Each structure stands twice: as structure tokens, then as C-alpha cells.
Amino acid sequence: PEAPEWGFRAMAQGYYDRFPEQFVRRVKEGGNWLFQHDYTWLENVEDYHFRFNETPGSYLGDAAHSIVPFQYTAPGEVWMEWKERPKDPHPTYEEFMERFAELQRADASTPYQDFDGVTLGQFAEAIANSAIHTKEHKYRTLGWHAYGPTVAFITNHSPSIPGWNLYRLQMQNVKKAERQAKEEGAELGGVYIDNMTWGYDNWYNYRQEHFAYSPYPLLWDDDKTPVLPVAFTQYEYAKAIHDQMRAQDKLILANSVFPEKGAVCYTHLVDVPGSEVGPRWGHDLWIQRLRRTMAYRKPWCLLLTNDLPKLGPKETGLAEKEQVMKDSLLYGLFANIIGYRVPRDDYEACRYLFRKYLPPVVLADHLGWRPVTRAAFEP
């Protein structure tokens, strides 16, 4: 390294110098990430410096506030409604499969509401083609979903699987969003990828027919059985979207880009990496340091989701929200601390914190972070 006395920092700079294409910043201006936040009623909305919208309500409205709108996609799983089933007890695997069989027996020509231009038959075909297998050659399921009466199949989102597959379903909604934006006289800014690293990317797919479609090598489990890691197909999915967005000069915003947890690093495929955080998790300084190192000068966004069902509803006080912003300031990370599904009063209650901490974060984002500063002091 050029400055070995700087240790790991010098190594990081050496990596940036050797692989500059992986760290190109394509975002003109960093800012906060929106998820189901209605900002349209706010006065002086620029206090919050919103710049990336996962759930756009109006493409023209976003454009008027210099906010980039994205279309939601999610690799790794697909959800199937089951509204008529009682919440308890937890469904058995046999019940899961009977529910799926009901879907397959339904009128195949019926439009399926969650994916544009897709029928129930095509949706069922996509699950059948893309679902991964356990070592026992069963579908891998997630169980009762905390957000509502739905069940999930863990899937291989590879675009190479023949016929209807989960990648193809996701792209149907991207095309729809592009049409809607044009109809408004605006433009879709890119694609949002949810759950890049969410635990199941450490799982294995034992479905042997999927092996032939992977551009990446297989691994072995502890019993020396050949497996296709889900992380590899997550990466294939992200790389396909990355290539598509580059060709269109559009961006990728992604959630759960956790270099400290994942089996694979995705930051070089993403223009705006993001992470959900809580009042007492996800914003430790060592984590912030690692995220900044992996993203280099790309904007990194944090989103306070304090009422995630798995964590249980929590009231997050202003002191806890301020601590998230303090922790983010050191490495120039943007933190939307408003919270998820909160009343309008919470927006105003947080305004002074955005006014206090955002200006130095915006300045740091503009100037750019570097690992070797050559600054020193005498203690």
C-alpha cells in the first residue's frame, strides 16, 4: 500500500485504486430514503432532504422535489395469499402444498393482482419453476408471514430458468412503472431491490434441475452433497438488474445491503445501498465503518423501521432517534429517523433533528469520504 502506516485504511484505498469501476458514484446528490412516507403535505420539505422513493405516489411530484422514484422488486421469496385461513395454528407443510395445489387448480386465465399482466396460471407456473428445494426435496417455505395472511416460498430468482419465473414476474411490474411514469410526463429513476441480505441468502438450494442454469459454480454442504447457494442466485438476480439499469442510465436502490452479514457482497452492484435500522440495532459504529468502506463515496441510507413485526411495536423516543443520526454523522450516512407508519406529528417532532444533523451529512456526502486522510494530531 501507498501508506502502510495507515493499515486497513491504506488497504481499502489500494482496493479502490485497483478496481475503480466497482466504486463509481452515479448519483448526483445523496439524501434520505422514503418508504410509505407521505411528504406532500409538509411545508419546507427540503428540511428532510428526501432524495430516493421506494414507494412513489406521484412521479411528477417526486420530480418536483428532486426525488428519484424506484419500482419495488424482491429476490429470494414470493408470497401467496391465504386470507380465509385462521391465524392459529401455524400451517403444516402439507397444508402449504394443498394451498399451492388450490392455486394451480384455479382458473388459469384469471388476472393476478400483484404482478402486472400476469395470470394466476402464470403465477403458479413461476412458483413451480422457481421454488428452491430442501435436502429432503421439499419446497422451502417461510411459514405464516408476520405482515398478514400470506405464506412464502423461497425461490431462485435467476432469469435463466425457462418459462415463467420469478425474475420475469418482477420485470412485469418494472415495465408497468415505466409506462405509468411516462403517462405522467415523468421518468422512472430505477429499480429498488429489497432484502438483498436477509438470512436466506445463507441457505442452500438442493433442486438439481436448477444447477444447469447457474453461471456460478456449485458448492457442497457438510455431507458433501452438491448445492447451489441462494446467495449465488441472489447475486445473479442483482447483476441482471444492474446490467439492465446501466444500459438505460438508471439507478439501483437496495435494502438490507449488509456486508457484515451476507455470504456475498453486493455493494458494487448498487448505486444507493440502504439498511433498515432500529433504535438499538443496525447503527453501531463498527457497522457504519464497514458499510462506508464497502460503498466508498456512494450515498448510504438508513431507514428507521421501529415497528417491524418480528421486533414488536416500539415507541422510539427523540433521544434514540437523535442517537441514530449522531452515529450516522461520523461516516456521512443519511438517516431517515421519522419511523414507519407514524402519525403526522412525528414528522414535525423530528424536523429540528434533520435541520441540525443533515447539513454536515450533506456536506460530507458532497466532499466525499476517503480512508487515508493523512491528518494526524498529537494527543
ZITA-V54145 format. One record per backbone hydrogen bond with DSSP energy under -0.5 kcal/mol. NH is the residue of the N-H (numbers start at 0). CO is the residue of the C=O. If there is no record, write none. Layout:
nh=NH co=CO
nh=NH co=CO
This chain:
nh=3 co=0
nh=5 co=2
nh=6 co=3
nh=8 co=5
nh=9 co=6
nh=10 co=6
nh=11 co=7
nh=12 co=8
nh=13 co=9
nh=14 co=10
nh=15 co=11
nh=16 co=12
nh=17 co=13
nh=18 co=14
nh=21 co=18
nh=22 co=19
nh=23 co=20
nh=25 co=23
nh=31 co=48
nh=33 co=51
nh=37 co=35
nh=38 co=36
nh=41 co=38
nh=46 co=43
nh=47 co=44
nh=48 co=45
nh=50 co=31
nh=51 co=31
nh=52 co=67
nh=53 co=33
nh=53 co=51
nh=55 co=69
nh=61 co=57
nh=62 co=58
nh=63 co=59
nh=64 co=60
nh=64 co=61
nh=65 co=62
nh=66 co=61
nh=67 co=50
nh=68 co=66
nh=69 co=52
nh=70 co=189
nh=72 co=191
nh=74 co=193
nh=77 co=152
nh=79 co=150
nh=81 co=148
nh=84 co=81
nh=95 co=91
nh=96 co=92
nh=97 co=93
nh=98 co=94
nh=99 co=95
nh=100 co=96
nh=101 co=97
nh=102 co=98
nh=103 co=99
nh=104 co=100
nh=105 co=101
nh=105 co=102
nh=109 co=106
nh=111 co=117
nh=112 co=110
nh=114 co=111
nh=117 co=114
nh=119 co=109
nh=120 co=107
nh=122 co=118
nh=123 co=119
nh=124 co=120
nh=125 co=121
nh=126 co=122
nh=127 co=123
nh=128 co=124
nh=129 co=125
nh=130 co=126
nh=131 co=153
nh=133 co=137
nh=136 co=133
nh=139 co=131
nh=140 co=138
nh=141 co=151
nh=142 co=151
nh=144 co=149
nh=147 co=144
nh=149 co=147
nh=150 co=79
nh=151 co=142
nh=152 co=77
nh=153 co=139
nh=154 co=75
nh=155 co=129
nh=156 co=154
nh=160 co=157
nh=168 co=164
nh=169 co=165
nh=170 co=166
nh=171 co=167
nh=171 co=168
nh=172 co=168
nh=173 co=169
nh=174 co=170
nh=175 co=171
nh=176 co=172
nh=177 co=173
nh=178 co=174
nh=179 co=175
nh=180 co=176
nh=181 co=177
nh=182 co=178
nh=183 co=179
nh=184 co=181
nh=185 co=180
nh=188 co=68
nh=189 co=68
nh=190 co=250
nh=191 co=70
nh=192 co=252
nh=193 co=72
nh=193 co=191
nh=195 co=254
nh=196 co=255
nh=199 co=197
nh=201 co=198
nh=202 co=199
nh=204 co=227
nh=205 co=132
nh=205 co=203
nh=207 co=205
nh=209 co=206
nh=210 co=206
nh=210 co=207
nh=211 co=207
nh=212 co=209
nh=213 co=209
nh=213 co=210
nh=218 co=226
nh=220 co=224
nh=223 co=220
nh=226 co=218
nh=227 co=204
nh=228 co=226
nh=229 co=202
nh=230 co=200
nh=231 co=228
nh=232 co=228
nh=233 co=229
nh=234 co=230
nh=235 co=231
nh=236 co=232
nh=237 co=233
nh=238 co=234
nh=239 co=235
nh=240 co=236
nh=241 co=237
nh=242 co=238
nh=243 co=239
nh=244 co=240
nh=245 co=241
nh=246 co=242
nh=247 co=243
nh=248 co=245
nh=249 co=244
nh=250 co=188
nh=252 co=190
nh=253 co=271
nh=254 co=192
nh=256 co=273
nh=257 co=255
nh=258 co=256
nh=260 co=257
nh=261 co=257
nh=268 co=265
nh=269 co=265
nh=269 co=266
nh=270 co=251
nh=271 co=251
nh=272 co=298
nh=273 co=253
nh=274 co=300
nh=276 co=302
nh=277 co=280
nh=280 co=277
nh=287 co=283
nh=288 co=284
nh=289 co=285
nh=290 co=286
nh=291 co=287
nh=292 co=288
nh=293 co=289
nh=294 co=290
nh=295 co=291
nh=297 co=294
nh=300 co=272
nh=301 co=333
nh=302 co=274
nh=303 co=335
nh=304 co=276
nh=304 co=302
nh=307 co=304
nh=310 co=307
nh=311 co=307
nh=315 co=313
nh=316 co=314
nh=320 co=316
nh=321 co=317
nh=322 co=318
nh=323 co=319
nh=324 co=320
nh=325 co=321
nh=326 co=322
nh=327 co=323
nh=328 co=324
nh=329 co=325
nh=331 co=328
nh=332 co=327
nh=333 co=299
nh=335 co=301
nh=336 co=334
nh=345 co=342
nh=346 co=342
nh=346 co=343
nh=347 co=343
nh=348 co=344
nh=349 co=345
nh=350 co=346
nh=350 co=347
nh=352 co=349
nh=353 co=349
nh=354 co=350
nh=355 co=351
nh=356 co=352
nh=357 co=353
nh=360 co=356
nh=361 co=357
nh=362 co=358
nh=363 co=359
nh=364 co=360
nh=365 co=361
nh=366 co=362
nh=367 co=363
nh=372 co=370
nh=378 co=376
